[in-house]
Amino acid sequence: MADTILLCAGALIFFAIVFAVLRLIMGHTIVDRIAAVDLLTVISISMIALYAHVAGRFVYLDVALVYGVLSFLAVVATARYLERGL
């Protein structure tokens, strides 16, 4: 049962990556592309969390947490730059 759930989670992550890359490529504005990159970081955080569960090494969750904070700060800095410059 757990293997089926992990397989479904992996498949959903794969489809999310495909759709995010399509949005990154076909985004009309820079804001669309920034949102796609932010989505890809969220997907990579979910991949790290899934791998931490599969491998049984929960120290990777700390890595995912730090990566999420850095990603948030990068998106905020980019949005601030696009709005009125640094």
C-alpha positions in Angstrom: 0.0 0.0 0.0 2.7 2.4 0.9 4.6 1.6 -2.3 1.6 2.5 -4.3 1.2 5.8 -2.6 4.9 6.7 -3.1 4.6 5.7 -6.8 1.5 8.0 -7.2 3.4 10.8 -5.4 6.3 10.4 -7.8 4.0 10.4 -10.8 2.3 13.6 -9.6 5.6 15.2 -9.1 6.7 14.3 -12.6 3.5 15.8 -14.1 4.0 18.9 -12.0 7.5 19.3 -13.4 6.3 18.9 -17.0 3.6 21.5 -16.5 5.9 23.9 -14.7 8.5 23.7 -17.5 5.8 24.3 -20.1 4.8 27.4 -18.2 8.4 28.5 -18.0 8.9 28.1 -21.7 5.5 29.5 -22.9 5.2 32.2 -20.3 4.2 35.5 -21.9 5.6 37.8 -19.3 8.5 37.8 -16.9 6.1 37.4 -14.0 4.8 34.1 -15.5 8.3 32.8 -15.8 9.2 33.8 -12.2 6.0 32.0 -11.0 7.1 28.9 -12.9 10.6 29.0 -11.4 9.0 29.4 -7.9 6.8 26.5 -8.7 9.8 24.4 -9.7 11.4 25.2 -6.4 8.3 24.0 -4.6 8.3 20.9 -6.6 12.0 20.2 -5.9 11.3 20.7 -2.2 8.6 18.1 -2.4 11.0 15.8 -4.2 13.5 16.2 -1.4 10.8 15.5 1.2 9.7 12.4 -0.7 13.3 11.2 -1.0 13.9 11.8 2.7 10.9 9.6 3.4 12.0 6.8 1.0 15.6 6.8 2.2 14.7 7.1 5.9 17.1 10.0 6.3 15.1 12.8 7.7 18.0 15.2 7.8 17.1 16.1 4.2 14.0 17.8 5.6 16.2 20.4 7.1 17.8 20.9 3.7 14.3 21.3 2.1 13.4 23.8 4.8 16.5 26.0 4.2 15.9 25.7 0.4 12.3 26.9 0.8 13.4 29.9 2.9 16.1 30.8 0.3 13.6 30.4 -2.5 11.1 32.6 -0.8 13.7 35.3 -0.3 14.7 35.1 -3.9 11.2 35.5 -5.2 10.6 38.5 -2.9 13.8 40.1 -4.0 12.9 39.5 -7.7 9.4 40.9 -7.2 10.8 44.0 -5.4 13.3 44.5 -8.3 10.6 44.3 -10.9 8.3 46.6 -9.0 10.6 49.5 -8.3 14.2 48.4 -8.4 16.6 47.6 -5.7 
